[in-house]
Every structure is written in C-alpha cells, then in structure tokens.
Amino acid sequence: MVLSPVSLKKMPPRALYRPHSAAFPTGQGRDPRPEARPGPASPPCPRVSAGRLAPPGAAPALTTRLRRPPQRGPTAASASSASLRRDATSSNNSPSPAGDAAAASLRARGAAGLPPPPPSAQPRSARRGSRPGWQRARRGGGREPSPHRLCKSTWGHCSIYNKNPPLGFSFRKLYMQLDEGSLTFNANPDEGVNYFMSKGILDDSPKEIAKFIFCTRTLNWKKLRIYLDERRDVLDDLVTLHNFRNQFLPNALREFFRHIHAPEERGEYLETLITKFSHRFCACNPDLMRELGLSPDAVYVLCYSLILLSIDLTSPHVKNKMSKREFIRNTRRAAQNISEDFVGHLYDNIYLIGHVAA
C-alpha cells in the first residue's frame, strides 16, 4: 500500500505515530518482487529512527554506524626496514672490529715503549675512526680557491707568470701585490704601472702592459682612458689584441668599446679610436670587405653613423627619433657603394640591442 496525502488525511491520528511494524500489517509495505527482498546473507536494513514515520519526501534517518577497521600489527616489510635501520644505527655508533684491533695494537706498542707506526702503515679505520664519510666531510662544503687560481682569474696575464719564480716566491704574496698595484693604478695610473714594474710583475714593454690591461677587470675605466690617451704605443698594441673575425659591425664595435671605453665628448681621441678600429676590423675580415666593397674609410663613416644613431635612439632628450628610411638615406649619401639592405640591418641592430658605446 502506497500512502498518499489523501489516505493520510483519512487515517486516524494515532496511526501516524505508531511504530513501523504496527502501521503496516504483515505482508504489507514490502516489495512483492522476490529479487528485491534481502536474502539471508545481505546486511540488515537501516531502521527508522525512534520507530516513527518520516514526513513525505524526506529520507529516513539512519541509526547504523560505520565501524573502524581493526588495527593490524606491523607488516613484514615495515619490520624488515625497522631492523635495517637499527642495524645501520648500531653500526654507525659502535666502533668496528678493525678499529678496535688497531686501537689495541697502538696501546700495546705504547705500553712496550715503541713509537707508533707511520700514518701510511695504519689502517684507515685507525686513522679516521669508524665515523661515516658525511661526518668526516668539511663544513665548508668544498675546497677554497687557492691564491694561484685567484691571481689568474682576476689578473689573467702578468709577465711573472712566464718566468722562473724568484727565491721566496708565493702566490699569496703575489695576490697582495697585485691588489695593492691595482688600487695604486686606480688612484694614479703612472704610479700603478711603476709599482708593477718595481715588483717584477710586469716588464717595461708596451705589449706586456697592453696584455695586462686586456686581461684585467679591476682597473678603473676612467683612469684607464686617461692612461691610454697618454700612451698611444700601448693603445696600438691593445687594439691588435682584439679579434673581430666574422662579427657584425655593431657587435664588434660594442666589444671594442667594452675594453677601451669611449670618451664622453667628441674629440681627437675618439677619432683615433674609430680610425684604429676601422683598420683592425678590415684586417680581420678581408673577404667580407672585398665582398661588400668596403674600405677602412667607409667603415669609419659607418662607425660614426652608428654612434650618432645610438645617441638619437637612446637619448630621452631627443623627441623625434630618426626613422629607418632617414638613416639609410643619410648613410648612403656619406658612404657610397653600400647596399641598402646592409644599412637597414645596421639600423635594426641598434634599434633592438641598443647603444654601441654604452
């Protein structure tokens, strides 16, 4: 029998609050299909709480509780791993038999008045103990750089590297002298070079001084620019140390000004630098110059054009930037027989990468 709102109204009031078994006689209120009836091995059906009927459309409250699974003992894998950990801990904390035997032999030699054996003859367990390797490691996490490595990594070339070391020579002392000479150079370039020569670190040769400047990064670039302006012989040797083979012209100019800083203002020194760079670039790329039809004078004009374009594109004071079409027109007027595509690539390099003398 299925209850409906109409049938509920017709039933007496007490029938609504009777237990479930009393409200439905035997054989009523169950599904007549045999496959829907619970079998003997099926779990018990949940009971209606307090034996009362739930309102129509509401799910009955269940009184069954979920049971926690029974606690099981440790498995064989966990027991074996625990035993392995106990064995490893006991082996690390307890001395090894070889260490005990070595210690006993040392005590016996001491009691007999004999000197201990040399470290090479002692077993490893007696020399280092039974501690594991990670306990014997240094706390620093690695080997400290030696003075030899520090000298050659900071000052790549010195004349003393290629000589027989004098009596009492040490790289620790040489490092202190190089550091002192660099500080002296940054204060007064002439006194710094004289200090290096007096200590035998550098030879009195423009080529050796140029190699020292080329391989050193601790020198002040402003003082270095003043020194190179006075020593043009050192500047010539310094330019010949650069290799611009198979390099694009703006990139080669950036590398050149990275070692030899350009002056802040136009003048005779800037013209000298660009002239020396133009001849060196043509000497390193003879095939390219022949293919493009460029000469040192044409490269000189292109370098000046690249410097002016760098200032125009990077300066915040210039409001109207030079366009690519204007740069190509102005450059081809100054330097003839230059392809338009090549000049366009020069503009793109400055526009994307930046200043050539920054």
Secondary structure, 3 states (H helix, E strand, C coil): CCCCHHHHHHCCHHHHHCCHHHHCCCCCCCCCCHHHCCCCCCCCCCCCHHHCCCCCCCCCCCCCCCCCCCCCCCCHHHHHHHHHHHHHHHHHHCCCHHHHHHHHHHHHHHHCCCCCCCCCCCCHHHHHCCCCHHHHCCCCCCCCCCHHHHHHHHECCCHHHHCCCCCCCCHHHHHHHHHHHHHHHHHCHHHHHHHHHHCCCCCCCHHHHHHHHHCECCCCHHHHHHHHHHCHHHHHHHHHCCCCCCCCHHHHHHHHHHHCCCCCCCCHHHHHHHHHHHHHHHHHCHHHHHHHCCCHHHHHHHHHHHHHHHHHHHCCCCCCCCCHHHHHHHHHHHCCCCCHHHHHHHHHHHHHHCCCCC
